[in-house]
Amino acid sequence: MTPSQAGAPPPRARPGRTPSTSREQISHVALELFMQRGFDGTTVDDIARAAAIGRRTFFRYFSSKNDVPWGDFDSLLERMRAHLASLPDTMPLMEQLRRSVMEFNRVGKVESQYHRRRMELLLNVPTLVAHSTLRYRAWREVIADHVARRLNVPSADLIPQTIAWTCLGACLAAYEQWLADRQRSLPDLLDEALLMIDVRIDAEGMQTPRGTQV
């Protein structure tokens, strides 16, 4: 962000502009502002004005400014949970997780430009890094719950929690590589990182030989 950008007034909605009426539209407007003025330099009023909506409308879609970069994260989590549940139990556990995490991170061509901006904010803005703790916990719960069901153990047990944390770490490492090098493909990086997790756990919680199905 340049000094001139930091001092610039927030963009106003163009006269006659159709108000943003979806979570996605509002988040796109907000992301543009965040990149121009910085996250901390943008207010909810700035976002509402640029999106041609009122504050009340903004808060119908987002609980706070901190939630904006996450988009419709809760719906994505439910989709990942449903995707995991749809996979056959004959499939190895880690393959189930890899496929579902890949699907969770799949974005369309238009959305991909905004996705990069989201992750730059979420991984680098101190305010959002702290806020991310709750979101990452919810993400890990989806993974841990599925692992627990497959192994018939409580989701709070060590194995489900360890696998959930490991999957999250692999994804964050892939995202950092993607943000550092625009030539790299996010799906390829995620796939490579997740394939490194070569854990095979049997129903009694013991590690079994490589390639063994759970």
MARDRENGU-931502 format. One record per atom (N, C-alpha, C): residue in one letter; chain; atom name; x negated, y negated, z negated. Coordinates in pm, whole numbers, plus 50000, padded with zeros to 5 digits. Each point is the difference from the previous one (the first is absolute). Layout:
BEGIN
A  A  CA  X  Y  Z
...
***
This chain:
BEGIN
M  A  N  49914  50119  50000
M  A  CA  50086  49881  50000
M  A  C  49911  49877  50000
T  A  N  50022  49910  50094
T  A  CA  49920  49881  50011
T  A  C  50056  49891  49910
P  A  N  49918  49896  49967
P  A  CA  50050  49891  49916
P  A  C  50120  49932  50063
S  A  N  50001  49986  50133
S  A  CA  50113  49933  50064
S  A  C  50127  50081  49984
Q  A  N  49985  50132  50004
Q  A  CA  50118  50086  49981
Q  A  C  50050  49989  49857
A  A  N  49905  49993  49906
A  A  CA  50040  49995  49859
A  A  C  50078  49875  49969
G  A  N  49969  49889  50071
G  A  CA  50068  49876  49970
G  A  C  50121  49974  50087
A  A  N  50027  50088  50092
A  A  CA  50111  49979  50092
A  A  C  50133  50025  49931
P  A  N  50105  49924  50036
P  A  CA  50131  50025  49940
P  A  C  50057  50129  50053
P  A  N  50086  50066  49925
P  A  CA  50056  50126  50045
P  A  C  50088  49979  50122
P  A  N  49995  50094  50096
P  A  CA  50084  49988  50118
P  A  C  50147  49992  49962
R  A  N  50073  49917  50068
R  A  CA  50143  49991  49977
R  A  C  50074  50076  50111
A  A  N  50117  50045  49967
A  A  CA  50079  50070  50100
A  A  C  50031  49905  50115
R  A  N  49991  50051  50121
R  A  CA  50033  49918  50116
R  A  C  50148  49964  49998
P  A  N  50035  49877  50046
P  A  CA  50142  49963  50005
P  A  C  50078  50102  50080
G  A  N  50110  50043  49945
G  A  CA  50085  50096  50070
G  A  C  49951  50143  49992
R  A  N  49892  50022  49926
R  A  CA  49947  50135  49988
R  A  C  50099  50090  49927
T  A  N  50016  50120  50051
T  A  CA  50087  50098  49934
T  A  C  49935  50043  49870
P  A  N  50071  49993  49889
P  A  CA  49941  50040  49871
P  A  C  49954  50146  50002
S  A  N  49890  50027  49932
S  A  CA  49955  50139  49986
S  A  C  50099  50072  49909
T  A  N  50048  50114  50047
T  A  CA  50107  50068  49926
T  A  C  49965  50144  49966
S  A  N  49875  50036  50004
S  A  CA  49961  50135  49962
S  A  C  49871  49993  49918
R  A  N  49976  50104  49923
R  A  CA  49879  50008  49920
R  A  C  49877  49991  50091
E  A  N  50005  50068  50112
E  A  CA  49886  50001  50092
E  A  C  49974  49861  50057
Q  A  N  50105  49930  50043
Q  A  CA  49982  49867  50057
Q  A  C  49942  49902  49897
I  A  N  50054  50005  49881
I  A  CA  49951  49909  49895
I  A  C  49855  50030  49966
S  A  N  49966  50128  49993
S  A  CA  49863  50036  49966
S  A  C  49904  49956  50109
H  A  N  50041  50006  50126
H  A  CA  49914  49955  50109
H  A  C  49974  49851  49991
V  A  N  50104  49923  49971
V  A  CA  49983  49855  49982
V  A  C  49905  49973  49884
A  A  N  50020  50072  49890
A  A  CA  49915  49980  49882
A  A  C  49855  50037  50028
L  A  N  49978  50108  50072
L  A  CA  49863  50042  50030
L  A  C  49927  49895  50083
E  A  N  50071  49938  50093
E  A  CA  49939  49892  50079
E  A  C  49957  49886  49907
L  A  N  50086  49965  49905
L  A  CA  49966  49893  49906
L  A  C  49881  50039  49911
F  A  N  50001  50124  49954
F  A  CA  49891  50046  49914
F  A  C  49865  49990  50072
M  A  N  49999  50036  50128
M  A  CA  49876  49996  50075
M  A  C  49956  49857  50029
Q  A  N  50095  49909  50012
Q  A  CA  49968  49860  50028
Q  A  C  49956  49925  49874
R  A  N  50072  50020  49892
R  A  CA  49980  49918  49880
R  A  C  49941  50077  49882
G  A  N  49990  50131  50015
G  A  CA  49959  50082  49888
G  A  C  50121  50042  49919
F  A  N  49988  50113  49932
F  A  CA  50114  50052  49924
F  A  C  50037  49906  49886
D  A  N  49900  49957  49923
D  A  CA  50028  49915  49885
D  A  C  50046  49862  50041
G  A  N  49966  49958  50122
G  A  CA  50039  49868  50046
G  A  C  50137  49995  50066
T  A  N  50070  50112  50001
T  A  CA  50133  50008  50061
T  A  C  50103  50026  49891
T  A  N  50108  49926  50001
T  A  CA  50106  50017  49901
T  A  C  50121  50069  50062
V  A  N  50088  50044  49913
V  A  CA  50126  50058  50048
V  A  C  50079  49896  50080
D  A  N  49997  49875  49956
D  A  CA  50069  49894  50074
D  A  C  49941  49983  50140
D  A  N  49869  50012  50012
D  A  CA  49936  49992  50131
D  A  C  50053  50110  50093
I  A  N  50006  50120  49945
I  A  CA  50047  50114  50079
I  A  C  50145  49981  50041
A  A  N  50084  49961  49905
A  A  CA  50142  49981  50029
A  A  C  50019  49893  50106
R  A  N  49924  49891  49989
R  A  CA  50013  49892  50097
R  A  C  49958  50046  50140
A  A  N  49888  50070  50009
A  A  CA  49951  50047  50129
A  A  C  50092  50105  50061
A  A  N  50067  50078  49914
A  A  CA  50090  50104  50049
A  A  C  50143  49949  50022
A  A  N  50021  49872  49968
A  A  CA  50133  49937  50015
A  A  C  50105  50069  49915
I  A  N  49961  50032  49877
I  A  CA  50093  50062  49907
I  A  C  49990  49926  49866
G  A  N  50091  50030  49909
G  A  CA  49996  49942  49867
G  A  C  49923  50089  49904
R  A  N  49962  49944  49885
R  A  CA  49931  50079  49899
R  A  C  50082  50121  49957
R  A  N  50130  49980  49989
R  A  CA  50086  50110  49956
R  A  C  49994  50116  50098
T  A  N  49996  49967  50129
T  A  CA  49990  50105  50102
T  A  C  49866  50072  49989
F  A  N  49894  49923  49979
F  A  CA  49868  50062  49983
F  A  C  50003  50103  49888
F  A  N  50058  49963  49887
F  A  CA  49998  50091  49884
F  A  C  50099  50115  50014
R  A  N  50085  49996  50100
R  A  CA  50082  50118  50029
R  A  C  49915  50110  50061
Y  A  N  49893  49962  50066
Y  A  CA  49914  50097  50067
Y  A  C  49875  50035  49919
F  A  N  49948  49904  49925
F  A  CA  49875  50022  49927
F  A  C  50013  49949  49856
S  A  N  49949  50078  49905
S  A  CA  50006  49960  49861
S  A  C  49906  49885  49970
S  A  N  49890  49992  50074
S  A  CA  49901  49895  49979
S  A  C  49916  49985  50125
K  A  N  49917  49897  50002
K  A  CA  49907  49981  50112
K  A  C  49903  50117  50009
N  A  N  49962  50056  49886
N  A  CA  49906  50112  49998
N  A  C  50051  50122  50075
D  A  N  50133  50013  50010
D  A  CA  50058  50117  50065
D  A  C  50003  49988  50152
V  A  N  49983  49878  50052
V  A  CA  50015  49979  50144
V  A  C  49903  50082  50083
P  A  N  49869  50002  49969
P  A  CA  49909  50079  50085
P  A  C  50030  50149  50004
W  A  N  50077  50050  49903
W  A  CA  50032  50143  49998
W  A  C  50115  50036  50093
G  A  N  50071  49900  50051
G  A  CA  50110  50029  50092
G  A  C  50106  50086  49933
D  A  N  50052  50097  50075
D  A  CA  50105  50088  49948
D  A  C  49936  50127  49944
F  A  N  49912  49982  49903
F  A  CA  49918  50110  49949
F  A  C  50084  50110  49936
D  A  N  50104  49964  49927
D  A  CA  50083  50101  49932
D  A  C  50066  50094  50100
S  A  N  50048  49944  50111
S  A  CA  50063  50084  50102
S  A  C  49897  50094  50063
L  A  N  49878  49949  50020
L  A  CA  49895  50084  50056
L  A  C  49965  50115  49906
L  A  N  50001  49973  49870
L  A  CA  49973  50106  49903
L  A  C  50107  50109  50007
E  A  N  50125  49959  50012
E  A  CA  50108  50098  50009
E  A  C  49988  50083  50127
R  A  N  49957  49937  50107
R  A  CA  49979  50074  50125
R  A  C  49886  50099  49985
M  A  N  49894  49962  49930
M  A  CA  49889  50092  49979
M  A  C  50044  50118  49913
R  A  N  50078  49971  49896
R  A  CA  50051  50107  49915
R  A  C  50086  50098  50081
A  A  N  50085  49945  50086
A  A  CA  50087  50084  50084
A  A  C  49917  50080  50101
H  A  N  49897  49938  50054
H  A  CA  49915  50070  50097
H  A  C  49928  50116  49934
L  A  N  49948  49979  49880
L  A  CA  49935  50109  49927
L  A  C  50097  50115  49973
A  A  N  50121  49965  49962
A  A  CA  50100  50103  49968
A  A  C  50042  50079  50124
S  A  N  49985  49939  50117
S  A  CA  50044  50066  50124
S  A  C  49898  50101  50053
L  A  N  49877  49996  49951
L  A  CA  49896  50089  50051
L  A  C  50011  50138  49935
P  A  N  49977  50104  50076
P  A  CA  50014  50137  49946
P  A  C  49894  50031  49896
D  A  N  50037  50077  49899
D  A  CA  49906  50036  49895
D  A  C  49895  50099  50049
T  A  N  50017  50052  50120
T  A  CA  49897  50085  50058
T  A  C  49880  49919  50046
M  A  N  50017  49870  50010
M  A  CA  49891  49911  50041
M  A  C  49910  49973  49880
P  A  N  49868  50003  50016
P  A  CA  49910  49970  49888
P  A  C  50032  49864  49939
L  A  N  49986  49992  49869
L  A  CA  50036  49880  49927
L  A  C  49930  49875  50053
M  A  N  49869  50006  50018
M  A  CA  49928  49882  50045
M  A  C  50037  49960  50141
E  A  N  50039  50096  50081
E  A  CA  50047  49966  50136
E  A  C  50134  49927  49993
Q  A  N  50086  50041  49908
Q  A  CA  50125  49927  49978
Q  A  C  49972  49856  49962
L  A  N  49909  49983  49906
L  A  CA  49969  49865  49953
L  A  C  49938  49917  50111
R  A  N  49909  50058  50075
R  A  CA  49935  49925  50108
R  A  C  50102  49955  50103
R  A  N  50089  50088  50041
R  A  CA  50099  49964  50101
R  A  C  50094  49890  49950
S  A  N  50042  50011  49876
S  A  CA  50094  49902  49947
S  A  C  49935  49865  49978
V  A  N  49877  49999  49953
V  A  CA  49930  49873  49982
V  A  C  49975  49934  50134
M  A  N  49966  50078  50101
M  A  CA  49981  49945  50135
M  A  C  50130  49939  50050
E  A  N  50111  50069  49977
E  A  CA  50130  49948  50043
E  A  C  50035  49873  49924
F  A  N  49971  49997  49873
F  A  CA  50027  49882  49917
F  A  C  49926  49878  50054
N  A  N  49881  50019  50051
N  A  CA  49917  49890  50047
N  A  C  50016  49970  50148
R  A  N  50093  50066  50064
R  A  CA  50020  49975  50143
R  A  C  50076  49869  50019
V  A  N  49947  49912  50083
V  A  CA  50066  49873  50029
V  A  C  50007  49981  50151
G  A  N  50101  49926  50044
G  A  CA  50017  49973  50141
G  A  C  49897  49900  50051
K  A  N  49994  49986  50131
K  A  CA  49900  49913  50062
K  A  C  50017  49855  49956
V  A  N  50124  49952  49997
V  A  CA  50026  49861  49962
V  A  C  49966  49979  49852
E  A  N  50038  50095  49918
E  A  CA  49979  49986  49856
E  A  C  49853  50013  49960
S  A  N  49919  50061  50086
S  A  CA  49861  50028  49962
S  A  C  49921  49872  49969
Q  A  N  50027  49890  50073
Q  A  CA  49929  49876  49974
Q  A  C  50034  49946  49860
Y  A  N  50125  50017  49961
Y  A  CA  50041  49955  49867
Y  A  C  49948  50096  49892
H  A  N  49989  50127  50035
H  A  CA  49953  50099  49904
H  A  C  49857  49969  49957
R  A  N  49917  49962  50094
R  A  CA  49863  49963  49966
R  A  C  49998  49881  49904
R  A  N  50084  49902  50026
R  A  CA  50006  49883  49912
R  A  C  50048  50040  49861
R  A  N  50098  50088  49995
R  A  CA  50049  50046  49870
R  A  C  49886  50061  49919
M  A  N  49925  50090  50063
M  A  CA  49896  50072  49927
M  A  C  49884  49909  49964
E  A  N  49969  49902  50084
E  A  CA  49896  49904  49964
E  A  C  50037  49926  49872
L  A  N  50127  49965  49988
L  A  CA  50048  49933  49880
L  A  C  49999  50094  49880
L  A  N  50057  50118  50018
L  A  CA  50018  50092  49888
L  A  C  49868  50049  49942
L  A  N  49897  50008  50083
L  A  CA  49873  50052  49953
L  A  C  49901  49892  49959
N  A  N  50034  49873  50026
N  A  CA  49903  49895  49976
N  A  C  50047  49884  49912
V  A  N  50130  49978  49991
V  A  CA  50051  49890  49918
V  A  C  50014  50047  49855
P  A  N  49925  49942  49907
P  A  CA  50002  50048  49860
P  A  C  50140  50013  49941
T  A  N  50086  49903  50027
T  A  CA  50137  50006  49946
T  A  C  50071  50125  50049
L  A  N  49981  50034  50127
L  A  CA  50068  50115  50058
L  A  C  49934  50131  49962
V  A  N  49869  49998  49981
V  A  CA  49930  50121  49957
V  A  C  50056  50046  49864
A  A  N  50023  49905  49910
A  A  CA  50057  50033  49870
A  A  C  50143  50050  50014
H  A  N  50078  49934  50086
H  A  CA  50139  50038  50021
H  A  C  50012  50137  50065
S  A  N  49897  50038  50076
S  A  CA  50004  50126  50075
S  A  C  50005  50123  49910
T  A  N  49958  49984  49876
T  A  CA  49996  50114  49908
T  A  C  50135  50072  49992
L  A  N  50107  49923  49990
L  A  CA  50134  50060  49990
L  A  C  50039  50069  50129
R  A  N  49966  49941  50112
R  A  CA  50033  50060  50129
R  A  C  49923  50129  50023
Y  A  N  49871  49997  49967
Y  A  CA  49920  50121  50017
Y  A  C  50049  50112  49909
R  A  N  50046  49964  49882
R  A  CA  50054  50102  49909
R  A  C  50122  50067  50061
A  A  N  50088  49921  50059
A  A  CA  50119  50056  50063
A  A  C  49962  50092  50116
W  A  N  49898  49960  50076
W  A  CA  49952  50083  50113
W  A  C  49945  50132  49948
R  A  N  49919  49993  49894
R  A  CA  49941  50121  49944
R  A  C  50107  50093  49944
E  A  N  50106  49943  49946
E  A  CA  50107  50083  49944
E  A  C  50064  50088  50106
V  A  N  50015  49947  50121
V  A  CA  50057  50081  50108
V  A  C  49910  50120  50029
I  A  N  49869  49975  50007
I  A  CA  49905  50108  50025
I  A  C  49999  50100  49884
A  A  N  49991  49949  49878
A  A  CA  49992  50087  49882
A  A  C  50127  50084  49985
D  A  N  50115  49942  50026
D  A  CA  50126  50074  49988
D  A  C  50003  50117  50098
H  A  N  49952  49976  50120
H  A  CA  50000  50108  50100
H  A  C  49902  50110  49961
V  A  N  49881  49961  49959
V  A  CA  49901  50099  49957
V  A  C  50054  50081  49882
A  A  N  50063  49933  49906
A  A  CA  50055  50068  49883
A  A  C  50106  50102  50039
R  A  N  50084  49963  50097
R  A  CA  50103  50095  50045
R  A  C  49937  50122  50064
R  A  N  49897  49978  50083
R  A  CA  49935  50113  50066
R  A  C  49931  50092  49900
L  A  N  49943  49943  49896
L  A  CA  49924  50080  49904
L  A  C  50082  50040  49877
N  A  N  50124  49950  49994
N  A  CA  50088  50030  49887
N  A  C  49937  49958  49867
V  A  N  49953  49876  49998
V  A  CA  49943  49942  49878
V  A  C  50057  49860  49985
P  A  N  49992  49940  49881
P  A  CA  50046  49862  49983
P  A  C  49917  49904  50085
S  A  N  50063  49896  50051
S  A  CA  49930  49905  50087
S  A  C  49894  49922  49923
A  A  N  50012  49996  49867
A  A  CA  49901  49928  49920
A  A  C  49876  50084  49971
D  A  N  49999  50128  50041
D  A  CA  49884  50085  49976
D  A  C  49879  49952  50080
L  A  N  49885  50051  49962
L  A  CA  49874  49953  50057
L  A  C  49991  50022  50152
I  A  N  50039  50118  50046
I  A  CA  49983  50029  50143
I  A  C  50084  49907  50088
P  A  N  50132  49986  49977
P  A  CA  50076  49907  50083
P  A  C  49947  49857  49995
Q  A  N  49961  49956  49880
Q  A  CA  49951  49864  49986
Q  A  C  49865  49982  50070
T  A  N  49914  50099  49989
T  A  CA  49869  49992  50064
T  A  C  50014  49995  50152
I  A  N  50087  50084  50054
I  A  CA  50020  50001  50145
I  A  C  50060  49868  50046
A  A  N  50095  49946  49923
A  A  CA  50063  49873  50038
A  A  C  49897  49887  50001
W  A  N  49918  49993  49897
W  A  CA  49896  49897  49994
W  A  C  49900  50017  50114
T  A  N  49966  50125  50031
T  A  CA  49903  50026  50106
T  A  C  50054  49957  50136
C  A  N  50126  50029  50025
C  A  CA  50062  49959  50126
C  A  C  50004  49847  50011
L  A  N  50033  49935  49891
L  A  CA  50002  49853  50001
L  A  C  49861  49945  50028
G  A  N  49899  50055  49935
G  A  CA  49863  49954  50021
G  A  C  49956  50019  50144
A  A  N  50036  50113  50060
A  A  CA  49964  50025  50139
A  A  C  50065  49897  50093
C  A  N  50126  49968  49972
C  A  CA  50071  49902  50083
C  A  C  49939  49861  49986
L  A  N  49969  49960  49880
L  A  CA  49942  49868  49978
L  A  C  49862  49989  50065
A  A  N  49922  50108  49996
A  A  CA  49869  49999  50065
A  A  C  50018  49984  50151
A  A  N  50099  50068  50056
A  A  CA  50026  49990  50143
A  A  C  50044  49858  50038
Y  A  N  50085  49941  49917
Y  A  CA  50046  49864  50027
Y  A  C  49885  49900  49995
E  A  N  49909  50015  49906
E  A  CA  49886  49909  49991
E  A  C  49913  50010  50124
Q  A  N  49979  50121  50050
Q  A  CA  49923  50017  50123
Q  A  C  50071  49935  50119
W  A  N  50130  50015  50003
W  A  CA  50080  49943  50110
W  A  C  49995  49848  50000
L  A  N  50009  49940  49882
L  A  CA  49995  49855  49991
L  A  C  49861  49947  50034
A  A  N  49897  50078  49972
A  A  CA  49863  49956  50026
A  A  C  49962  50012  50147
D  A  N  50068  50086  50074
D  A  CA  49963  50024  50140
D  A  C  50126  50011  50084
R  A  N  50029  49896  50077
R  A  CA  50121  49996  50081
R  A  C  49998  50103  50114
Q  A  N  49885  50056  50028
Q  A  CA  49991  50100  50106
Q  A  C  50045  50138  49953
R  A  N  50010  50017  49869
R  A  CA  50039  50131  49948
R  A  C  50151  50016  50001
S  A  N  50044  50122  50016
S  A  CA  50143  50032  50000
S  A  C  50043  50039  49859
L  A  N  50104  49935  49949
L  A  CA  50048  50033  49866
L  A  C  50047  50145  49990
P  A  N  50083  50049  50094
P  A  CA  50040  50141  49990
P  A  C  49882  50096  49999
D  A  N  49898  49972  50081
D  A  CA  49882  50088  50003
D  A  C  49925  49996  49867
L  A  N  49987  49881  49943
L  A  CA  49930  49987  49872
L  A  C  50076  50070  49888
L  A  N  50132  49983  49998
L  A  CA  50080  50067  49898
L  A  C  49991  50151  50014
D  A  N  50009  50047  50122
D  A  CA  49993  50144  50026
D  A  C  49865  50055  49955
E  A  N  49893  49930  50035
E  A  CA  49866  50044  49963
E  A  C  49983  50003  49848
A  A  N  50048  49896  49933
A  A  CA  49985  49993  49855
A  A  C  50079  50110  49931
L  A  N  50123  50022  50047
L  A  CA  50084  50101  49935
L  A  C  49950  50142  50026
L  A  N  49939  50021  50116
L  A  CA  49945  50132  50029
L  A  C  49880  50033  49913
M  A  N  49939  49897  49942
M  A  CA  49887  50024  49910
M  A  C  50045  50062  49868
I  A  N  50129  49984  49969
I  A  CA  50052  50056  49876
I  A  C  50031  50147  50026
D  A  N  49906  50084  49969
D  A  CA  50012  50142  50034
D  A  C  50034  50081  49876
V  A  N  50105  49956  49931
V  A  CA  50041  50068  49877
V  A  C  50108  50102  50031
R  A  N  49982  50120  49950
R  A  CA  50103  50103  50011
R  A  C  50029  50050  49859
I  A  N  50123  49980  49955
I  A  CA  50035  50037  49863
I  A  C  50107  50108  50003
D  A  N  49980  50107  49923
D  A  CA  50102  50104  49997
D  A  C  50104  49968  49894
A  A  N  50101  50083  49988
A  A  CA  50114  49973  49912
A  A  C  49960  49997  49853
E  A  N  49884  50055  49965
E  A  CA  49956  50000  49861
E  A  C  49903  49886  49972
G  A  N  49982  49913  50100
G  A  CA  49917  49883  49977
G  A  C  49851  50026  50017
M  A  N  49963  50113  50061
M  A  CA  49858  50032  50019
M  A  C  49962  49968  50145
Q  A  N  49878  49952  50019
Q  A  CA  49954  49973  50135
Q  A  C  49977  50132  50072
T  A  N  50046  50008  50124
T  A  CA  49987  50123  50079
T  A  C  49912  49971  50121
P  A  N  49955  50103  50069
P  A  CA  49905  49980  50110
P  A  C  50054  49907  50109
R  A  N  49908  49938  50070
R  A  CA  50033  49907  50106
R  A  C  50088  50066  50103
G  A  N  50107  49929  50037
G  A  CA  50089  50050  50103
G  A  C  50116  50081  49946
T  A  N  50000  50031  49871
T  A  CA  50110  50076  49940
T  A  C  50124  49915  49994
Q  A  N  50113  50057  50037
Q  A  CA  50125  49925  49997
Q  A  C  50060  50005  49862
V  A  N  50069  49889  49966
V  A  CA  50070  49993  49872
V  A  C  50149  50012  50026
***
